[in-house]
Every structure is written in C-alpha cells, then in structure tokens.
Amino acid sequence: MIMQQKDIGSALEQLTPQMCAVIELTYYSGYLYSEIAEILGCTVGTVKTRMMTARKRLREMLSDDALIFPENVVA
C-alpha cells in the first residue's frame, strides 16, 4: 500500500500536540531525543514515552505500514 502524504497528515492531526511535536522534531527536524527534551522542557524519558505512544497510534491509524516509523531510531 502506498501511503499518501495527506493520510499521514490526517493521522498526525489526531495525535496530542505533545506527541505531534515529538514526531515533527524527530522526523522532520532531525533532533535527538535529548535535544527535544530540552526544547520541550521535559525529560528524555518523557520524549521516549511520547514517541512510543505516537508510533503505536500512527501504526493503528495507518494499518500495517509500520515501516514508515521504524522502532530503531537512534537517539
């Protein structure tokens, strides 16, 4: 299945603002988790939890296309 940009955008809109920020800062801006934690004023653990939850929700919304957000992103 080919994922359309609008499908991904629609799925991102359904996330909490905090989860969306973590996704955007990681995948679109290229920040490390430690940098994101500093930007958002939270701990690295909180960033990791938000990322894990966001990936899970996105996978559910976007069906079986789990390759879009792989689990092994180096932080």
C-alpha positions, 0 to 999 in steps of 0.5 A, spaced: 500 500 500 502 506 498 501 511 503 499 518 501 502 524 504 495 527 506 493 520 510 499 521 514 497 528 515 490 526 517 493 521 522 498 526 525 492 531 526 489 526 531 495 525 535 496 530 542 500 536 540 505 533 545 506 527 541 505 531 534 511 535 536 515 529 538 514 526 531 515 533 527 522 534 531 524 527 530 522 526 523 522 532 520 527 536 524 532 531 525 533 532 533 535 527 538 531 525 543 535 529 548 535 535 544 527 535 544 527 534 551 530 540 552 526 544 547 520 541 550 522 542 557 521 535 559 525 529 560 528 524 555 524 519 558 518 523 557 520 524 549 521 516 549 514 515 552 511 520 547 514 517 541 512 510 543 505 512 544 505 516 537 508 510 533 503 505 536 497 510 534 500 512 527 501 504 526 493 503 528 491 509 524 495 507 518 494 499 518 500 495 517 505 500 514 509 500 520 515 501 516 514 508 515 516 509 523 521 504 524 522 502 532 530 503 531 531 510 531 537 512 534 537 517 539 
